[in-house]
Amino acid sequence: MIPFLDLKTINAEYRNEMIEALTKVIDSGWYVQGEEVKEFEREFASYCDFKHCIGVANGLDALGLILRAWKQLDYIKEDDEVIVPANTYIASILAITENGLKPVLVEPDPKTYNINPKLIEQAITKKTKVILPVHLYGQFADMTSIMDIANLHNLLVLEDSAQAHGRRSNLNEHNVWGHASGFSFYPGKNLGALGDAGAIITNDSLLAKTIRILANYGSSKKYVNLYKGVNSRLDEIQAAILRIKLKKLEKDTEYRSVIANHYLNNIKNPLITLPEIRTSSSWHLFVVLTEYRDNLSDYLEKNGIQTLIHYPIPPHKQSAYSEWSSQSYPVTERLHNQMLSLPISGVQKIEDTKKIVHFLNSFIPE
Ligand SMILES: *Cc1c(COP(=O)(O)O)cnc(C)c1O
């Protein structure tokens, strides 16, 4: 079986180094907000070429804390509107509603799967304060257009980078960024911890300071509380693991792009539509479209290839957001009915990639 994602093999490569690092943390007697976190924050900020990195508990918290800090700083307030793609993972939307803000769903470009900048303009109202683009499946959203719109309308931009780890200058040739970016280090992400972890990057020093306080019970000095904060901190153990894996992220991303390019150049079945890459990608997922999605995934499964769907149900069709059940987002709905994620990872063998392509090209619906 070619697995969709073989985390055991991915992490086995670092086993000895990890055990050594974990032993060091255990013996240090210091497990939260210590040297490992400080060093990881420094290294990740420098890798991304950003001034500040704040380690937090997970990706959802990373997104939520940025919005919470903007509320604390009075840049935004409850009931303000946040523009977000309709076809994202639920976390992008939960971060908005948990802060008492209103998500305004905008359809994606069906070729890139990323939010359509032309439709962002149409969704702006007097209450719009934030645009939250998602670099879905790793491909950078059209940040040049998005930042033009944001600057014109005086909006804040929060990037959901949970699927887009990588040196920022490699991902965005125009070097155009949002005001802050949230990352997840969930084990299956391109930079994955051995449990939950997340981070925020920003060049805004006041925002960074506010987030750091909010994520630590609203306190910058022990037992003195400035704000109504939360507890969302990165563990020393996870930071130590991430520092080890960060060293190989660049090489790993390059290898993912070799697999992705192999798919792009060799999948020739007219029933399968490939993603269009207009910016650049960290290649977190390789998602194709086909009207015969369930049929194709069964066929691949029968031939020893595991695929997944990211994601089977769009946010507006989820019970959690039943208030949106009568709304219609046809592009999003079609994508969710047709999408299939092919295996891709830093340890996927080229022979396996060739085998996957072979079966995709020989697929005929029953
Ligand atoms: C994984 C993910 C998140 C949430 O990250 P967690 O660490 O699981 O909380 C948010 N947005 C997107 C697009 C993701 O893929």
The ligand as a Gaussian input file, in Angstrom:
#p B3LYP/6-31G(d) Opt

LIG

0 1
 C       -4.317000      22.665000      10.230000
 C       -4.981000      23.935000       9.877000
 C       -5.378000      24.860000      10.851000
 C       -5.395000      24.574000      12.321000
 O       -4.228000      24.128000      12.883000
 P       -4.266000      23.234000      14.217000
 O       -2.856000      23.223000      14.651000
 O       -4.791000      21.900000      13.848000
 O       -5.151000      23.936000      15.196000
 C       -5.882000      26.076000      10.432000
 N       -6.033000      26.365000       9.131000
 C       -5.699000      25.503000       8.165000
 C       -5.866000      25.895000       6.738000
 C       -5.167000      24.247000       8.505000
 O       -4.854000      23.381000       7.538000

